[in-house]
């Protein structure tokens, strides 16, 4: 069985050394903030990176390849664009998701459909620390408001057995049509 925390620390070391500012996001953030560790059954680890640091991540792809198999995440709009990376070890992965700044908002593409998640700029301008097992990670500011955008008002309640996160219910999901010019 994979040691998720060790895997995350290895990727963190590479990104830190390269000067990449990143934060814990999505289910990983929910687990770290709400439960002090990974969510049971979460299939991956989620990391957010500002698009402006994309070249730094590209530059260390060979270092990341030493940690696990690196897959480039390319999404399609009218043209292809680099959406992030997945780093696989066994049947588990770390998802590095790029976030674009546009019109005083931050957007993150959703691979499954032509949509983006839209966030207030303030969440990412002043990333704050969360400490897990003696290691500091960054997370978005105004964390409880941020988690409510992802998981609804009852984000503090753990998922029931068999219950899954429904991205369709997120109030900050929009069509990517007006954001295509930023993504490409």
URDA-V563345 format. One record per backbone hydrogen bond with DSSP energy under -0.5 kcal/mol. CO is the residue of the C=O (numbers start at 1). NH is the residue of the N-H. E is the energy in kcal/mol with one decimal. If there is no record, write none. Layout:
CO & NH & E
CO & NH & E
//
This chain:
2 & 4 & -1.2
3 & 7 & -2.4
4 & 8 & -2.6
5 & 9 & -2.5
6 & 10 & -2.3
7 & 11 & -1.9
8 & 12 & -2.8
9 & 13 & -2.4
10 & 14 & -1.6
11 & 15 & -2.5
12 & 16 & -3.2
13 & 17 & -2.2
14 & 18 & -1.6
15 & 20 & -2.7
16 & 19 & -1.4
19 & 21 & -0.6
20 & 22 & -0.6
21 & 50 & -0.7
23 & 48 & -2.9
25 & 28 & -1.1
25 & 29 & -1.2
26 & 30 & -2.3
27 & 31 & -2.5
28 & 32 & -2.7
29 & 33 & -2.9
30 & 34 & -2.8
30 & 35 & -0.5
31 & 35 & -2.2
31 & 36 & -0.8
31 & 37 & -1.5
32 & 36 & -0.7
39 & 42 & -1.7
43 & 93 & -0.7
45 & 95 & -3.5
46 & 25 & -2.1
47 & 97 & -3.1
48 & 23 & -2.0
49 & 99 & -2.4
50 & 53 & -2.5
51 & 54 & -2.0
53 & 57 & -1.7
54 & 58 & -2.6
55 & 59 & -2.1
56 & 60 & -0.9
57 & 60 & -0.8
58 & 61 & -1.4
60 & 64 & -2.4
61 & 65 & -2.0
62 & 66 & -0.7
63 & 66 & -0.7
64 & 67 & -1.4
64 & 68 & -1.8
69 & 71 & -0.5
69 & 88 & -3.4
71 & 86 & -2.6
72 & 74 & -0.8
73 & 75 & -0.5
73 & 83 & -3.2
73 & 84 & -1.3
75 & 81 & -1.9
79 & 77 & -2.0
81 & 75 & -2.2
81 & 83 & -0.6
83 & 98 & -2.6
84 & 73 & -3.1
85 & 96 & -3.2
86 & 71 & -3.2
86 & 88 & -0.6
87 & 94 & -2.1
88 & 69 & -2.0
89 & 92 & -1.9
92 & 89 & -2.8
93 & 45 & -1.8
93 & 95 & -0.5
94 & 87 & -2.5
94 & 96 & -0.7
95 & 47 & -2.9
95 & 97 & -0.7
96 & 85 & -1.9
97 & 49 & -2.3
99 & 51 & -3.2
100 & 102 & -0.5
100 & 107 & -2.7
102 & 105 & -1.4
104 & 121 & -1.1
105 & 102 & -2.9
106 & 119 & -3.0
107 & 100 & -2.6
108 & 117 & -2.8
109 & 111 & -0.6
110 & 113 & -0.8
110 & 115 & -0.7
113 & 115 & -2.9
114 & 176 & -2.1
115 & 110 & -2.5
116 & 174 & -2.8
117 & 108 & -2.1
119 & 106 & -2.5
120 & 123 & -1.2
121 & 124 & -1.3
121 & 125 & -1.1
122 & 126 & -0.8
123 & 141 & -2.4
124 & 127 & -0.5
128 & 139 & -2.3
130 & 132 & -0.5
130 & 137 & -2.8
132 & 135 & -2.1
135 & 132 & -2.7
137 & 130 & -2.6
138 & 24 & -2.7
139 & 128 & -2.7
142 & 146 & -2.2
143 & 147 & -2.9
144 & 148 & -1.7
145 & 149 & -1.4
146 & 150 & -1.3
147 & 151 & -2.9
148 & 152 & -2.1
152 & 155 & -1.4
154 & 157 & -2.0
160 & 163 & -2.2
165 & 167 & -0.8
166 & 169 & -1.7
167 & 170 & -1.6
170 & 173 & -1.2
172 & 118 & -2.8
174 & 116 & -2.7
176 & 179 & -1.7
176 & 180 & -1.0
177 & 180 & -0.6
179 & 182 & -1.7
179 & 183 & -1.5
180 & 184 & -1.9
//
